[in-house]
Amino acid sequence: MIAATTDPAFTDMAVDEGATYWDAVRAVDTSFNRSAASASVSATAELRTVTLVFNVTVPASTDATGGEVNIAGFLDRLDGGHPQWDPGGTSLGRVDATHWTITLTGKEGVQLEYKYALDSWDYVEKNGACGEIGNRQLTLSYGANGTQTVTDTIDNWRNVAPCGN
């Protein structure tokens, strides 16, 4: 027996990705009478797809650069054939002068490292004191509804005032 439930839906989380499992069900009434087993059905376990939404707040000076906000990192681990660590390869959509967004998808459990840049590494994100920052990290998590929202803030850009030029 894998589980007992009164819910008509059941998700078995103790499976191996890529493995095929055969399942059958039996009913038990309040007097503990058991039905015959149903016909067996097979299913192959696979990781669930996570919709990953990045909402980014950028410095007010961003529009004046004429550049597009891009996300760069291990994006090749996601769906869609995105490049790895290309500072101009995956553009976000402009919402307004200080907000950009992008929606990507990938399999739960995928680990990412990433940064933001304005089309090139010459304009990579910087901290509030114009210092270098480490790569941002996250692990895709399906959560309650399959959507993971990431809210990031970029303090400054390299070579854009107050961090140069």
OpenMM code with the backbone's topology and positions (N, CA, C; nanometers):
from openmm import Vec3, app, unit

residues = "MET ILE ALA ALA THR THR ASP PRO ALA PHE THR ASP MET ALA VAL ASP GLU GLY ALA THR TYR TRP ASP ALA VAL ARG ALA VAL ASP THR SER PHE ASN ARG SER ALA ALA SER ALA SER VAL SER ALA THR ALA GLU LEU ARG THR VAL THR LEU VAL PHE ASN VAL THR VAL PRO ALA SER THR ASP ALA THR GLY GLY GLU VAL ASN ILE ALA GLY PHE LEU ASP ARG LEU ASP GLY GLY HIS PRO GLN TRP ASP PRO GLY GLY THR SER LEU GLY ARG VAL ASP ALA THR HIS TRP THR ILE THR LEU THR GLY LYS GLU GLY VAL GLN LEU GLU TYR LYS TYR ALA LEU ASP SER TRP ASP TYR VAL GLU LYS ASN GLY ALA CYS GLY GLU ILE GLY ASN ARG GLN LEU THR LEU SER TYR GLY ALA ASN GLY THR GLN THR VAL THR ASP THR ILE ASP ASN TRP ARG ASN VAL ALA PRO CYS GLY ASN".split()
positions = [
    Vec3(0.0852, -0.1173, 0.0000),
    Vec3(0.0000, 0.0000, 0.0000),
    Vec3(0.0896, 0.1234, 0.0000),
    Vec3(0.0628, 0.2173, -0.0886),
    Vec3(0.1360, 0.3430, -0.0935),
    Vec3(0.0739, 0.4435, 0.0014),
    Vec3(-0.0599, 0.4528, 0.0001),
    Vec3(-0.1253, 0.5524, 0.0837),
    Vec3(-0.2717, 0.5197, 0.1010),
    Vec3(-0.3284, 0.5750, 0.2071),
    Vec3(-0.4722, 0.5704, 0.2301),
    Vec3(-0.5197, 0.7151, 0.2310),
    Vec3(-0.6267, 0.7412, 0.1576),
    Vec3(-0.6778, 0.8776, 0.1498),
    Vec3(-0.8268, 0.8762, 0.1251),
    Vec3(-0.8931, 0.9812, 0.1698),
    Vec3(-1.0348, 0.9986, 0.1380),
    Vec3(-1.0511, 1.0981, 0.0237),
    Vec3(-0.9413, 1.1564, -0.0195),
    Vec3(-0.9410, 1.2519, -0.1301),
    Vec3(-0.9372, 1.1743, -0.2616),
    Vec3(-1.0174, 1.2133, -0.3604),
    Vec3(-1.0141, 1.1408, -0.4879),
    Vec3(-0.8852, 1.1631, -0.5676),
    Vec3(-0.8028, 1.2590, -0.5272),
    Vec3(-0.6752, 1.2836, -0.5952),
    Vec3(-0.5608, 1.2476, -0.5012),
    Vec3(-0.4533, 1.1947, -0.5573),
    Vec3(-0.3361, 1.1592, -0.4771),
    Vec3(-0.2112, 1.1837, -0.5595),
    Vec3(-0.1110, 1.2469, -0.4984),
    Vec3(0.0177, 1.2689, -0.5631),
    Vec3(0.1236, 1.1956, -0.4833),
    Vec3(0.1918, 1.1030, -0.5467),
    Vec3(0.2993, 1.0275, -0.4820),
    Vec3(0.4293, 1.1034, -0.5052),
    Vec3(0.4845, 1.1610, -0.3996),
    Vec3(0.6062, 1.2406, -0.4120),
    Vec3(0.7322, 1.1559, -0.3944),
    Vec3(0.7180, 1.0291, -0.3627),
    Vec3(0.8339, 0.9421, -0.3395),
    Vec3(0.8621, 0.8570, -0.4627),
    Vec3(0.8889, 0.9233, -0.5736),
    Vec3(0.9174, 0.8532, -0.6983),
    Vec3(1.0483, 0.9042, -0.7563),
    Vec3(1.1038, 0.8294, -0.8482),
    Vec3(1.2275, 0.8688, -0.9154),
    Vec3(1.1948, 0.9185, -1.0559),
    Vec3(1.2521, 1.0333, -1.0929),
    Vec3(1.2290, 1.0884, -1.2253),
    Vec3(1.2714, 0.9881, -1.3326),
    Vec3(1.1864, 0.9729, -1.4327),
    Vec3(1.2159, 0.8838, -1.5437),
    Vec3(1.1733, 0.7402, -1.5210),
    Vec3(1.1397, 0.7051, -1.3965),
    Vec3(1.0973, 0.5675, -1.3670),
    Vec3(0.9489, 0.5516, -1.4005),
    Vec3(0.9119, 0.4332, -1.4474),
    Vec3(0.7722, 0.4041, -1.4769),
    Vec3(0.7131, 0.3254, -1.3615),
    Vec3(0.5957, 0.3666, -1.3191),
    Vec3(0.5274, 0.3028, -1.2068),
    Vec3(0.3919, 0.2519, -1.2524),
    Vec3(0.3498, 0.1408, -1.1926),
    Vec3(0.2189, 0.0826, -1.2185),
    Vec3(0.1380, 0.0959, -1.0910),
    Vec3(0.0157, 0.1461, -1.1025),
    Vec3(-0.0684, 0.1668, -0.9846),
    Vec3(-0.2074, 0.1096, -1.0075),
    Vec3(-0.2668, 0.0653, -0.8980),
    Vec3(-0.4058, 0.0216, -0.8956),
    Vec3(-0.4656, 0.0746, -0.7662),
    Vec3(-0.5962, 0.0879, -0.7616),
    Vec3(-0.6616, 0.1366, -0.6402),
    Vec3(-0.7639, 0.0348, -0.5907),
    Vec3(-0.7868, 0.0421, -0.4595),
    Vec3(-0.8919, -0.0383, -0.3957),
    Vec3(-0.9686, 0.0530, -0.3023),
    Vec3(-1.0956, 0.0282, -0.2906),
    Vec3(-1.1801, 0.1067, -0.2006),
    Vec3(-1.2049, 0.0270, -0.0734),
    Vec3(-1.2188, 0.1001, 0.0359),
    Vec3(-1.2527, 0.0397, 0.1649),
    Vec3(-1.3714, 0.1161, 0.2205),
    Vec3(-1.4769, 0.0431, 0.2583),
    Vec3(-1.5935, 0.1122, 0.3132),
    Vec3(-1.5794, 0.1284, 0.4642),
    Vec3(-1.6801, 0.1865, 0.5274),
    Vec3(-1.6728, 0.2144, 0.6713),
    Vec3(-1.6706, 0.0879, 0.7568),
    Vec3(-1.7065, -0.0258, 0.6979),
    Vec3(-1.6994, -0.1542, 0.7692),
    Vec3(-1.5707, -0.2276, 0.7359),
    Vec3(-1.4790, -0.1612, 0.6686),
    Vec3(-1.3490, -0.2153, 0.6295),
    Vec3(-1.3582, -0.3266, 0.5257),
    Vec3(-1.4664, -0.3292, 0.4482),
    Vec3(-1.4769, -0.4209, 0.3357),
    Vec3(-1.3968, -0.3618, 0.2202),
    Vec3(-1.3157, -0.4448, 0.1570),
    Vec3(-1.2306, -0.3975, 0.0479),
    Vec3(-1.2867, -0.4410, -0.0861),
    Vec3(-1.2760, -0.3505, -0.1816),
    Vec3(-1.3173, -0.3842, -0.3176),
    Vec3(-1.2039, -0.4596, -0.3852),
    Vec3(-1.2342, -0.5121, -0.5001),
    Vec3(-1.1285, -0.5696, -0.5828),
    Vec3(-1.0416, -0.4554, -0.6351),
    Vec3(-0.9192, -0.4859, -0.6672),
    Vec3(-0.8285, -0.3834, -0.7209),
    Vec3(-0.8749, -0.3407, -0.8599),
    Vec3(-0.8560, -0.2137, -0.8894),
    Vec3(-0.8863, -0.1635, -1.0232),
    Vec3(-0.7835, -0.2183, -1.1213),
    Vec3(-0.8083, -0.1941, -1.2480),
    Vec3(-0.7073, -0.2277, -1.3481),
    Vec3(-0.5841, -0.1406, -1.3234),
    Vec3(-0.4669, -0.1951, -1.3469),
    Vec3(-0.3432, -0.1192, -1.3290),
    Vec3(-0.3243, -0.0205, -1.4440),
    Vec3(-0.2686, 0.0940, -1.4103),
    Vec3(-0.2314, 0.1934, -1.5108),
    Vec3(-0.0865, 0.2315, -1.4853),
    Vec3(-0.0172, 0.2718, -1.5912),
    Vec3(0.1228, 0.3095, -1.5746),
    Vec3(0.1405, 0.4593, -1.5962),
    Vec3(0.2445, 0.5109, -1.5349),
    Vec3(0.2827, 0.6507, -1.5537),
    Vec3(0.4325, 0.6621, -1.5322),
    Vec3(0.4944, 0.7509, -1.6076),
    Vec3(0.6370, 0.7767, -1.5919),
    Vec3(0.6530, 0.9078, -1.5160),
    Vec3(0.7294, 0.9030, -1.4080),
    Vec3(0.7471, 1.0205, -1.3225),
    Vec3(0.8336, 1.1251, -1.3921),
    Vec3(0.7905, 1.2492, -1.3844),
    Vec3(0.8701, 1.3591, -1.4384),
    Vec3(0.8553, 1.4799, -1.3478),
    Vec3(0.9572, 1.5648, -1.3499),
    Vec3(0.9532, 1.6863, -1.2704),
    Vec3(0.8474, 1.7805, -1.3260),
    Vec3(0.7863, 1.8571, -1.2363),
    Vec3(0.6844, 1.9522, -1.2788),
    Vec3(0.7502, 2.0791, -1.3342),
    Vec3(0.6800, 2.1441, -1.4247),
    Vec3(0.7276, 2.2697, -1.4814),
    Vec3(0.6886, 2.3853, -1.3904),
    Vec3(0.7854, 2.4723, -1.3643),
    Vec3(0.7648, 2.5915, -1.2828),
    Vec3(0.7638, 2.7126, -1.3756),
    Vec3(0.6648, 2.7986, -1.3604),
    Vec3(0.6623, 2.9277, -1.4282),
    Vec3(0.7365, 3.0246, -1.3377),
    Vec3(0.8438, 3.0824, -1.3906),
    Vec3(0.9341, 3.1665, -1.3126),
    Vec3(0.9196, 3.3108, -1.3595),
    Vec3(0.8686, 3.3969, -1.2715),
    Vec3(0.8438, 3.5367, -1.3052),
    Vec3(0.9448, 3.6234, -1.2314),
    Vec3(1.0252, 3.6975, -1.3082),
    Vec3(1.1195, 3.7929, -1.2501),
    Vec3(1.0590, 3.9323, -1.2620),
    Vec3(1.0444, 4.0017, -1.1491),
    Vec3(1.0022, 4.1415, -1.1456),
    Vec3(1.1200, 4.2202, -1.0889),
    Vec3(1.1723, 4.3135, -1.1679),
    Vec3(1.2961, 4.3808, -1.1318),
    Vec3(1.2737, 4.5316, -1.1235),
    Vec3(1.3193, 4.5898, -1.0129),
    Vec3(1.3198, 4.7342, -0.9966),
    Vec3(1.4607, 4.7828, -1.0285),
    Vec3(1.4709, 4.8796, -1.1198),
    Vec3(1.6005, 4.9287, -1.1665),
    Vec3(1.6165, 5.0760, -1.1274),
    Vec3(1.7401, 5.1273, -1.1317),
    Vec3(1.7616, 5.2691, -1.1009),
    Vec3(1.6873, 5.3597, -1.1990),
    Vec3(1.6484, 5.4781, -1.1534),
    Vec3(1.5782, 5.5745, -1.2384),
    Vec3(1.6619, 5.6155, -1.3586),
    Vec3(1.7925, 5.6020, -1.3498),
    Vec3(1.8830, 5.6395, -1.4590),
    Vec3(1.8838, 5.5388, -1.5740),
    Vec3(1.8160, 5.4278, -1.5609),
    Vec3(1.8215, 5.3196, -1.6603),
    Vec3(1.7735, 5.3643, -1.7976),
    Vec3(1.6592, 5.4297, -1.8057),
    Vec3(1.6055, 5.4708, -1.9357),
    Vec3(1.7029, 5.5589, -2.0129),
    Vec3(1.7732, 5.6472, -1.9434),
    Vec3(1.8651, 5.7407, -2.0099),
    Vec3(1.9829, 5.6695, -2.0765),
    Vec3(2.0110, 5.5460, -2.0396),
    Vec3(2.1220, 5.4727, -2.1004),
    Vec3(2.0865, 5.4244, -2.2401),
    Vec3(1.9578, 5.4096, -2.2677),
    Vec3(1.9149, 5.3550, -2.3962),
    Vec3(1.9302, 5.2043, -2.4048),
    Vec3(1.9779, 5.1427, -2.2986),
    Vec3(1.9978, 4.9979, -2.2980),
    Vec3(1.8746, 4.9221, -2.2525),
    Vec3(1.8746, 4.7931, -2.2800),
    Vec3(1.7689, 4.7046, -2.2324),
    Vec3(1.8205, 4.6251, -2.1152),
    Vec3(1.7339, 4.6012, -2.0195),
    Vec3(1.7700, 4.5189, -1.9043),
    Vec3(1.7671, 4.3728, -1.9483),
    Vec3(1.8776, 4.3035, -1.9233),
    Vec3(1.8904, 4.1616, -1.9577),
    Vec3(1.9227, 4.0815, -1.8333),
    Vec3(1.8854, 3.9557, -1.8370),
    Vec3(1.9246, 3.8621, -1.7325),
    Vec3(2.0239, 3.7645, -1.7962),
    Vec3(2.1334, 3.7399, -1.7268),
    Vec3(2.2363, 3.6487, -1.7769),
    Vec3(2.2704, 3.5501, -1.6664),
    Vec3(2.3013, 3.4291, -1.7037),
    Vec3(2.3378, 3.3277, -1.6051),
    Vec3(2.3266, 3.1894, -1.6659),
    Vec3(2.2978, 3.0938, -1.5810),
    Vec3(2.2808, 2.9552, -1.6262),
    Vec3(2.1393, 2.9360, -1.6818),
    Vec3(2.0996, 3.0247, -1.7721),
    Vec3(1.9646, 3.0200, -1.8278),
    Vec3(1.9454, 2.9029, -1.9224),
    Vec3(2.0546, 2.8415, -1.9660),
    Vec3(2.0457, 2.7231, -2.0516),
    Vec3(1.9854, 2.6050, -1.9763),
    Vec3(1.9749, 2.6161, -1.8445),
    Vec3(1.9118, 2.5113, -1.7635),
    Vec3(1.7595, 2.5208, -1.7665),
    Vec3(1.7082, 2.6296, -1.8229),
    Vec3(1.5642, 2.6524, -1.8319),
    Vec3(1.5124, 2.6093, -1.9688),
    Vec3(1.3812, 2.6104, -1.9839),
    Vec3(1.3193, 2.5829, -2.1133),
    Vec3(1.3452, 2.7011, -2.2072),
    Vec3(1.3442, 2.6770, -2.3357),
    Vec3(1.3466, 2.7854, -2.4325),
    Vec3(1.4782, 2.8132, -2.5008),
    Vec3(1.5824, 2.7370, -2.4720),
    Vec3(1.7080, 2.7543, -2.5425),
    Vec3(1.7791, 2.8854, -2.5148),
    Vec3(1.7703, 2.9358, -2.3935),
    Vec3(1.8377, 3.0610, -2.3584),
    Vec3(1.9889, 3.0395, -2.3489),
    Vec3(2.0668, 3.1454, -2.3781),
    Vec3(2.2124, 3.1325, -2.3716),
    Vec3(2.2636, 3.1319, -2.2275),
    Vec3(2.3855, 3.0832, -2.2131),
    Vec3(2.4506, 3.0829, -2.0820),
    Vec3(2.5398, 3.2062, -2.0690),
    Vec3(2.5160, 3.2865, -1.9681),
    Vec3(2.5984, 3.4022, -1.9314),
    Vec3(2.6204, 3.5002, -2.0469),
    Vec3(2.5148, 3.5308, -2.1192),
    Vec3(2.5208, 3.6297, -2.2269),
    Vec3(2.4514, 3.7572, -2.1766),
    Vec3(2.5263, 3.8650, -2.1518),
    Vec3(2.4677, 3.9858, -2.0924),
    Vec3(2.3711, 4.0605, -2.1833),
    Vec3(2.3602, 4.0201, -2.3083),
    Vec3(2.2661, 4.0828, -2.4003),
    Vec3(2.1725, 3.9835, -2.4648),
    Vec3(2.1682, 3.8624, -2.4134),
    Vec3(2.0960, 3.7549, -2.4805),
    Vec3(1.9523, 3.7315, -2.4392),
    Vec3(1.9122, 3.7760, -2.3196),
    Vec3(1.7762, 3.7498, -2.2723),
    Vec3(1.7206, 3.8777, -2.2106),
    Vec3(1.6472, 3.9529, -2.2922),
    Vec3(1.5943, 4.0827, -2.2498),
    Vec3(1.4651, 4.0686, -2.1714),
    Vec3(1.4527, 4.1528, -2.0699),
    Vec3(1.3282, 4.1650, -1.9958),
    Vec3(1.2390, 4.2648, -2.0684),
    Vec3(1.1116, 4.2646, -2.0363),
    Vec3(1.0182, 4.3612, -2.0931),
    Vec3(1.0034, 4.4801, -1.9999),
    Vec3(1.0052, 4.5988, -2.0568),
    Vec3(0.9911, 4.7215, -1.9788),
    Vec3(0.8460, 4.7396, -1.9388),
    Vec3(0.8220, 4.7585, -1.8089),
    Vec3(0.6890, 4.7869, -1.7572),
    Vec3(0.6719, 4.9383, -1.7469),
    Vec3(0.7706, 5.0036, -1.6873),
    Vec3(0.7754, 5.1494, -1.6783),
    Vec3(0.9209, 5.1876, -1.6537),
    Vec3(0.9478, 5.3133, -1.6237),
    Vec3(1.0855, 5.3624, -1.6141),
    Vec3(1.1708, 5.2878, -1.5124),
    Vec3(1.1111, 5.2294, -1.4118),
    Vec3(1.1910, 5.1623, -1.3093),
    Vec3(1.1523, 5.0164, -1.2860),
    Vec3(1.0730, 4.9602, -1.3745),
    Vec3(1.0318, 4.8203, -1.3552),
    Vec3(1.0385, 4.7430, -1.4868),
    Vec3(1.0992, 4.6264, -1.4806),
    Vec3(1.1118, 4.5363, -1.5943),
    Vec3(1.0696, 4.3969, -1.5486),
    Vec3(1.0270, 4.3130, -1.6435),
    Vec3(0.9812, 4.1789, -1.6071),
    Vec3(1.0089, 4.0793, -1.7195),
    Vec3(1.0167, 3.9536, -1.6820),
    Vec3(1.0266, 3.8441, -1.7783),
    Vec3(0.9679, 3.7186, -1.7131),
    Vec3(0.9056, 3.6356, -1.7943),
    Vec3(0.8520, 3.5078, -1.7473),
    Vec3(0.9223, 3.3966, -1.8237),
    Vec3(0.9802, 3.3041, -1.7494),
    Vec3(1.0511, 3.1888, -1.8054),
    Vec3(0.9902, 3.0625, -1.7452),
    Vec3(1.0273, 2.9462, -1.7976),
    Vec3(0.9826, 2.8202, -1.7387),
    Vec3(1.1015, 2.7253, -1.7268),
    Vec3(1.0897, 2.6341, -1.6324),
    Vec3(1.1920, 2.5329, -1.6113),
    Vec3(1.1390, 2.4257, -1.5181),
    Vec3(1.2154, 2.3225, -1.4988),
    Vec3(1.1737, 2.2108, -1.4139),
    Vec3(1.2072, 2.2392, -1.2675),
    Vec3(1.1170, 2.1954, -1.1804),
    Vec3(1.1405, 2.2172, -1.0380),
    Vec3(1.2722, 2.1523, -0.9965),
    Vec3(1.3392, 2.2175, -0.9024),
    Vec3(1.4664, 2.1677, -0.8531),
    Vec3(1.5873, 2.2221, -0.9273),
    Vec3(1.5669, 2.2852, -1.0444),
    Vec3(1.6791, 2.3427, -1.1191),
    Vec3(1.7399, 2.4563, -1.0369),
    Vec3(1.8710, 2.4591, -1.0298),
    Vec3(1.9413, 2.5646, -0.9578),
    Vec3(1.9994, 2.6641, -1.0571),
    Vec3(1.9802, 2.7920, -1.0286),
    Vec3(2.0274, 2.8975, -1.1162),
    Vec3(2.1217, 2.9922, -1.0427),
    Vec3(2.2151, 3.0482, -1.1169),
    Vec3(2.2911, 3.1655, -1.0765),
    Vec3(2.2703, 3.2649, -1.1888),
    Vec3(2.2564, 3.3934, -1.1533),
    Vec3(2.2274, 3.4932, -1.2556),
    Vec3(2.2649, 3.6326, -1.2076),
    Vec3(2.2717, 3.7256, -1.3041),
    Vec3(2.2926, 3.8678, -1.2806),
    Vec3(2.2146, 3.9443, -1.3864),
    Vec3(2.2027, 4.0753, -1.3634),
    Vec3(2.1392, 4.1634, -1.4609),
    Vec3(2.2450, 4.2539, -1.5232),
    Vec3(2.2226, 4.2891, -1.6501),
    Vec3(2.3136, 4.3785, -1.7213),
    Vec3(2.2345, 4.4574, -1.8252),
    Vec3(2.2902, 4.5717, -1.8639),
    Vec3(2.2326, 4.6519, -1.9718),
    Vec3(2.3086, 4.6198, -2.1001),
    Vec3(2.2763, 4.5102, -2.1636),
    Vec3(2.3288, 4.4687, -2.2934),
    Vec3(2.4751, 4.4242, -2.2947),
    Vec3(2.5547, 4.4551, -2.1921),
    Vec3(2.6946, 4.4126, -2.1915),
    Vec3(2.7458, 4.4095, -2.0480),
    Vec3(2.8586, 4.3410, -2.0282),
    Vec3(2.9180, 4.3353, -1.8941),
    Vec3(2.9736, 4.4707, -1.8523),
    Vec3(2.9886, 4.5658, -1.9471),
    Vec3(3.0320, 4.7010, -1.9115),
    Vec3(2.9264, 4.7727, -1.8279),
    Vec3(2.8034, 4.7213, -1.8300),
    Vec3(2.6921, 4.7826, -1.7570),
    Vec3(2.6208, 4.6784, -1.6709),
    Vec3(2.6978, 4.6077, -1.5914),
    Vec3(2.6435, 4.5042, -1.5037),
    Vec3(2.5936, 4.5696, -1.3743),
    Vec3(2.5057, 4.5021, -1.3059),
    Vec3(2.4515, 4.5570, -1.1812),
    Vec3(2.5599, 4.5718, -1.0746),
    Vec3(2.5442, 4.6749, -0.9925),
    Vec3(2.6352, 4.7044, -0.8815),
    Vec3(2.5519, 4.7275, -0.7550),
    Vec3(2.6177, 4.7195, -0.6388),
    Vec3(2.5457, 4.7439, -0.5140),
    Vec3(2.5324, 4.8938, -0.4890),
    Vec3(2.4751, 4.9303, -0.3764),
    Vec3(2.4497, 5.0704, -0.3446),
    Vec3(2.5743, 5.1555, -0.3348),
    Vec3(2.6885, 5.0945, -0.3052),
    Vec3(2.8155, 5.1670, -0.2955),
    Vec3(2.8989, 5.1499, -0.4228),
    Vec3(2.8367, 5.1030, -0.5306),
    Vec3(2.9016, 5.0801, -0.6606),
    Vec3(3.0025, 4.9657, -0.6567),
    Vec3(2.9907, 4.8792, -0.5589),
    Vec3(3.0785, 4.7635, -0.5492),
    Vec3(3.0222, 4.6433, -0.6236),
    Vec3(3.1117, 4.5472, -0.6452),
    Vec3(3.0709, 4.4221, -0.7097),
    Vec3(2.9726, 4.3466, -0.6207),
    Vec3(2.8852, 4.2719, -0.6832),
    Vec3(2.7960, 4.1834, -0.6084),
    Vec3(2.8134, 4.0422, -0.6617),
    Vec3(2.7896, 3.9464, -0.5761),
    Vec3(2.7974, 3.8065, -0.6180),
    Vec3(2.6795, 3.7688, -0.7059),
    Vec3(2.6905, 3.6539, -0.7684),
    Vec3(2.5798, 3.6040, -0.8494),
    Vec3(2.4578, 3.5811, -0.7620),
    Vec3(2.3436, 3.6139, -0.8131),
    Vec3(2.2171, 3.5837, -0.7448),
    Vec3(2.1911, 3.4349, -0.7647),
    Vec3(2.1258, 3.3723, -0.6669),
    Vec3(2.1013, 3.2281, -0.6742),
    Vec3(1.9570, 3.1971, -0.6394),
    Vec3(1.9046, 3.0939, -0.7026),
    Vec3(1.7722, 3.0435, -0.6668),
    Vec3(1.7564, 2.9005, -0.7149),
    Vec3(1.6646, 2.8309, -0.6528),
    Vec3(1.6265, 2.6955, -0.6929),
    Vec3(1.4792, 2.6991, -0.7289),
    Vec3(1.4436, 2.6486, -0.8468),
    Vec3(1.3042, 2.6497, -0.8884),
    Vec3(1.2212, 2.5610, -0.7967),
    Vec3(1.1121, 2.6177, -0.7492),
    Vec3(1.0225, 2.5484, -0.6569),
    Vec3(0.8797, 2.5576, -0.7093),
    Vec3(0.8134, 2.4450, -0.7212),
    Vec3(0.6774, 2.4410, -0.7745),
    Vec3(0.5799, 2.5133, -0.6821),
    Vec3(0.5997, 2.5018, -0.5510),
    Vec3(0.5112, 2.5674, -0.4548),
    Vec3(0.3685, 2.5179, -0.4645),
    Vec3(0.2744, 2.6040, -0.4291),
    Vec3(0.1334, 2.5659, -0.4252),
    Vec3(0.0675, 2.5661, -0.5620),
    Vec3(0.1178, 2.6514, -0.6551),
    Vec3(0.0459, 2.6642, -0.7824),
    Vec3(0.1340, 2.6584, -0.9072),
    Vec3(0.2633, 2.6298, -0.8900),
    Vec3(0.3503, 2.6158, -1.0058),
    Vec3(0.4122, 2.7454, -1.0548),
    Vec3(0.3856, 2.8566, -0.9861),
    Vec3(0.4451, 2.9846, -1.0239),
    Vec3(0.5354, 3.0330, -0.9121),
    Vec3(0.6583, 3.0651, -0.9477),
    Vec3(0.7552, 3.1202, -0.8529),
    Vec3(0.7876, 3.2627, -0.8984),
    Vec3(0.7628, 3.3580, -0.8106),
    Vec3(0.7884, 3.4982, -0.8422),
    Vec3(0.9132, 3.5448, -0.7693),
    Vec3(1.0038, 3.6051, -0.8446),
    Vec3(1.1287, 3.6582, -0.7897),
    Vec3(1.1226, 3.8098, -0.8033),
    Vec3(1.1413, 3.8802, -0.6931),
    Vec3(1.1410, 4.0255, -0.6934),
    Vec3(1.2805, 4.0725, -0.6573),
    Vec3(1.3503, 4.1324, -0.7544),
    Vec3(1.4878, 4.1792, -0.7345),
    Vec3(1.4933, 4.3307, -0.7503),
    Vec3(1.5909, 4.3909, -0.6834),
    Vec3(1.6173, 4.5338, -0.6965),
    Vec3(1.7626, 4.5530, -0.7351),
    Vec3(1.7845, 4.6360, -0.8362),
    Vec3(1.9196, 4.6710, -0.8794),
    Vec3(1.9471, 4.8111, -0.8271),
    Vec3(2.0532, 4.8263, -0.7477),
    Vec3(2.0852, 4.9566, -0.6902),
    Vec3(2.1499, 5.0493, -0.7912),
    Vec3(2.2472, 4.9987, -0.8668),
    Vec3(2.3244, 5.0806, -0.9610),
    Vec3(2.3730, 4.9950, -1.0764),
    Vec3(2.4195, 5.0634, -1.1838),
    Vec3(2.4818, 4.9982, -1.2981),
    Vec3(2.6280, 5.0435, -1.3069),
    Vec3(2.7160, 4.9531, -1.3462),
    Vec3(2.8560, 4.9923, -1.3742),
    Vec3(2.8547, 5.0924, -1.4907),
    Vec3(2.9406, 5.1924, -1.4809),
    Vec3(2.9587, 5.2952, -1.5843),
    Vec3(2.8378, 5.3845, -1.6066),
    Vec3(2.7439, 5.3861, -1.5123),
    Vec3(2.6298, 5.4776, -1.5160),
    Vec3(2.6305, 5.5500, -1.3812),
    Vec3(2.6150, 5.6836, -1.3817),
    Vec3(2.6173, 5.7609, -1.2567),
    Vec3(2.5221, 5.6995, -1.1555),
    Vec3(2.5634, 5.6856, -1.0322),
    Vec3(2.6827, 5.7398, -0.9689),
    Vec3(2.8053, 5.6481, -0.9765),
    Vec3(2.7982, 5.5413, -1.0532),
    Vec3(2.9092, 5.4441, -1.0611),
    Vec3(2.9919, 5.4653, -1.1884),
    Vec3(3.0227, 5.5883, -1.2198),
    Vec3(3.1007, 5.6205, -1.3393),
    Vec3(3.0182, 5.6999, -1.4380),
    Vec3(3.0895, 5.7569, -1.5355),
    Vec3(3.0297, 5.8437, -1.6393),
    Vec3(2.9447, 5.9494, -1.5751),
] * unit.nanometer
topology = app.Topology()
chain = topology.addChain("A")
for resn in residues:
    res = topology.addResidue(resn, chain)
    for name in ("N", "CA", "C"):
        topology.addAtom(name, app.Element.getBySymbol(name[0]), res)
